[in-house]
Amino acid sequence: MSLTIDIPSLAALPEAAQQLKAAIEAADCAIVLLEGEMGAGKTTLTRALCAALGVHDEVSSPTFSLVNEYRSAQGRPIYHFDFYRIDSVDEALRIGAPEYFDSGYLCLIEWPSRIEPLLPPRRLLLNLEVTGPEARRVELIINN
């Protein structure tokens, strides 16, 4: 299954996040990989998706902490990873990344290619493509 969402501006982001939320819930898959070039809006999209999931905490990039934890409207953990600055797969092992991935809770992972060997086979891939100054195209691909 795949889904493509065109986001013409930042104002359209909440609606796109609602569509992504519905697709993620329908797929019943807790691992969501966010791929895109630097500045494509991975953290911005994560912020909008977390808002759609009822997160009231401030959502920010875990670039230096590697993982942030938020709570959904139902009180369930949502883990947000940013592996851009990771030095090795061993570093991800040291923070317990596989345990997070196996928890059954939603894991939103920026720069997942840096830890590819640790990723479970069943996952969703969100490819973000810059199509204009504020415009983005998001393609959601389910990888079973």
Helices and strands as residue ranges (DSSP letters): E 2-7, G 10-12, H 13-27, E 31-35, H 42-52, E 67-71, E 77-82, H 89-94, H 97-101, E 106-110, G 112-118, E 123-130, E 136-143
